[in-house]
Amino acid sequence: GVVNVVRGWGGVGGEAIMGDKHVDKVGFRGWRGVGRRVMKEGGDEMKGVRVEVGGKWWGIILEDGDLREGIEGGFGGRMYKDGENCSGWRRV
């Protein structure tokens, strides 16, 4: 098989991928509204579709912030609900 990663704004590229009869499977990560559309269009075309929506956030600890508190808070937020929450830090 072949894996192609297409990044960026998907208005033109995403629609071309979803409409292409040669594309059998599509994975999407991003905003829920677009995820819904990908699932709907993928279903119409009988494509295999996998979406990850809701986001995984990055955290910033500012220079004058408490580093230990920031790390503990970020880690705790990541582990909340077994990591299945929209505000779980992925990067610091």
C-alpha positions in Angstrom: 0.0 0.0 0.0 0.9 3.7 -0.2 0.5 6.3 2.5 0.3 10.0 1.5 0.1 12.8 4.0 -1.5 16.0 2.9 -1.3 18.9 5.3 -2.8 22.3 5.2 -6.1 23.9 4.4 -8.2 21.3 2.8 -10.9 23.1 0.9 -9.5 22.3 -2.5 -7.2 19.3 -1.7 -9.6 17.7 0.7 -12.4 17.8 -1.7 -10.2 16.4 -4.5 -9.1 13.5 -2.2 -12.6 12.7 -1.0 -14.0 12.7 -4.6 -11.2 10.6 -6.1 -12.4 7.1 -6.9 -8.8 5.8 -6.6 -8.6 6.7 -2.9 -10.0 3.9 -0.7 -9.2 5.1 2.8 -9.0 8.6 4.4 -7.8 9.6 7.8 -8.5 13.1 9.2 -7.5 14.9 12.3 -8.9 18.3 13.2 -12.1 20.2 13.7 -15.4 18.4 14.3 -17.3 20.2 11.6 -14.9 19.0 9.0 -14.7 15.5 10.5 -18.5 15.2 10.1 -18.2 16.2 6.5 -15.3 13.8 5.8 -17.4 11.0 7.4 -20.5 11.9 5.4 -18.6 12.1 2.1 -16.6 9.0 2.8 -19.8 7.1 3.5 -21.3 8.3 0.3 -18.3 7.0 -1.6 -17.9 3.8 0.6 -14.4 4.8 1.6 -12.8 3.6 4.8 -12.7 6.7 7.0 -11.0 7.4 10.3 -11.4 10.7 12.1 -9.8 12.1 15.3 -11.6 15.3 16.3 -11.7 17.4 19.4 -8.0 18.3 19.4 -5.0 17.6 21.5 -3.6 20.8 22.8 -0.1 22.2 23.4 0.9 23.9 26.6 3.1 26.9 27.2 4.9 27.5 30.5 5.9 31.1 30.5 9.3 32.3 31.8 7.9 33.7 35.0 5.6 30.6 35.5 6.2 27.8 38.0 7.8 25.1 35.9 6.9 22.2 38.4 3.3 23.3 38.7 3.0 23.7 34.9 4.4 20.2 34.3 2.2 18.6 36.9 -0.9 20.4 35.7 -0.2 19.5 32.1 0.5 15.8 32.9 -2.6 15.6 35.1 -4.7 17.1 32.3 -3.3 14.6 29.9 -4.1 11.6 32.1 -7.6 12.9 32.9 -10.2 10.5 31.4 -7.4 8.2 30.2 -6.2 10.9 27.9 -9.5 11.1 26.0 -10.2 14.7 26.6 -10.1 17.7 24.3 -7.7 19.7 26.4 -5.1 17.0 27.0 -1.6 18.5 26.4 0.3 16.7 23.6 3.3 19.0 23.6 4.9 21.5 26.0 
